[in-house]
C-alpha cells in the first residue's frame, strides 16, 4: 500500500469488483471487460500472477482510493510491456471521468515514482500516451517539462499509435519539485 496526502493506492480485492466495473464502464474501457464475471477473472488472474514488489522485478496494479472516504477514483500500474525491453517498466494511470482535473493522476503518479526510484533497482520508467487522445499535446508538453524524454520503443515509429516518454531516476531526483 502507498499513501499520499489524499489517496491510498492498494491492491484490488473482490470487494472492489462493482466499483472497478463502474469505473471501467465510465471511462470507455467496457470493451475490455464485457461483464463482471470477466472482470472478476481478470482480478483473479492478476492475483495469481501476483503483484511483485521485488527490487529487480517490480510489477503491480493498484486501485487509487480517496483517503477520507472509501471511493475508488482510478487505478495505476507499473508493468513490463512487450513494446519495451524486459528491464523497462511502463507506468499507467486511469482516473474516472468525474474525478479528473483534481490532481489525482499527478499525486498518485509522484507516489509511484517515489516508490520505484527509492525502493527498487529500476532506474527509469516509461509512459505511453495515445497520439489520438484529445489530451495528447498538453500531456506530452507537461511531462517533457517535468523531465521525461521522448523515446522510440522497439515497436514504434513517428506514425505509431502511441508516443513513449522515459523518465530516469536522475531526472526525477533533480526535478522532484515539478511533480
C-alpha positions, 0 to 999 in steps of 0.5 A: 500500500502507498499513501499520499496526502489524499489517496491510498493506492492498494491492491484490488480485492473482490470487494472492489469488483462493482466499483472497478466495473463502474469505473471501467464502464465510465471511462470507455474501457467496457470493451475490455471487460464485457461483464463482471464475471470477466472482470472478476477473472481478470482480478483473479488472474492478476492475483495469481500472477501476483503483484511483485514488489521485488527490487529487480522485478517490480510489477503491480496494479493498484486501485487509487482510493480517496483517503477520507472516504472509501471511493475508488477514483482510478487505478495505476500500474507499473508493468513490463510491456512487450513494446519495451525491453524486459528491464523497462517498466511502463507506468499507467494511470486511469482516473474516472471521468468525474474525478479528473482535473483534481490532481489525482493522476499527478499525486498518485503518479509522484507516489509511484515514482517515489516508490520505484526510484527509492525502493527498487533497482529500476532506474527509469520508467516509461509512459505511453500516451495515445497520439489520438487522445484529445489530451495528447499535446498538453500531456506530452508538453507537461511531462517533457517539462517535468523531465521525461524524454521522448523515446522510440520503443522497439515497436514504434515509429513517428506514425505509431499509435502511441508516443513513449516518454522515459523518465530516469531516476536522475531526472526525477531526483533533480526535478522532484519539485515539478511533480 
